[in-house]
Amino acid sequence: MSLQANIRLLPADEGLRRLPELIALLRDAVDSGASLGFLPPLTDTQAASFWQSTLREVSADTRAMVIAEVDGTIVGAVQIHPATQPNAAHRAELQKLFVLRTHRRQGLARSLMAAVEAEGKRRSRSLLILDTMAGDEAESLYRSLSYSRVGEIPGYARQGDGSLTATAIYYKQI
């Protein structure tokens, strides 16, 4: 089933005005066990600091964020971080794809990925890279979108229970 959503780039100034929604989105992802660089419980201060830093990069056009809105509420997001080195001007890293648990399995992640890939093309990027927790359900999404799995790094990220988990590395030429 595919959910009707508004998928679009989020300007930095609007992101700052909608900080509570972004904080709720990040908290939901962290609480569900997503490996996003945070450990539960995520405080409002930690989440706000993350989003403010991210939105500064969006404002500087060194990062872009695509959001999914349903009924005017942000329910998903993904970021693209273009490489800045001269020998890497053809590639970008996709980061922090997440959808509220209440809206998963409805096509939003797939729609977000299509939009962020289009943003990569708009920015003249021909190689996209990303990583995800090895064994996570996101791996099947990335494979279905023609991302190639390069391998994994063991013990890459600490989980809320203290255990270490591997990360899987993917790429796609667009």
CORQUI-V957886 format. One line per field, one symbol per residue. burial: I if it has 16 or more other ideal C-beta (glycine too) atoms within 10 Angstrom, else O. Layout:
BEGIN
burial: ???
END
This chain:
BEGIN
burial: OOIOIOIOOIOIOOIIOIOOIIIIIIIIIIOOOIIIOIOOOIOOOIIIOIIOOIIOOIOOOOIIIIIIIIOOOIIIIIIIIIOOOOOOOOIIIIIIIIIIOOIIOIIIIOIIIOIIIOIIOOOOIOOIIIIIIIOIOIIOOIOOOOIOOOOIOOOIIOOOOOOOIIIIIIIIOO
END
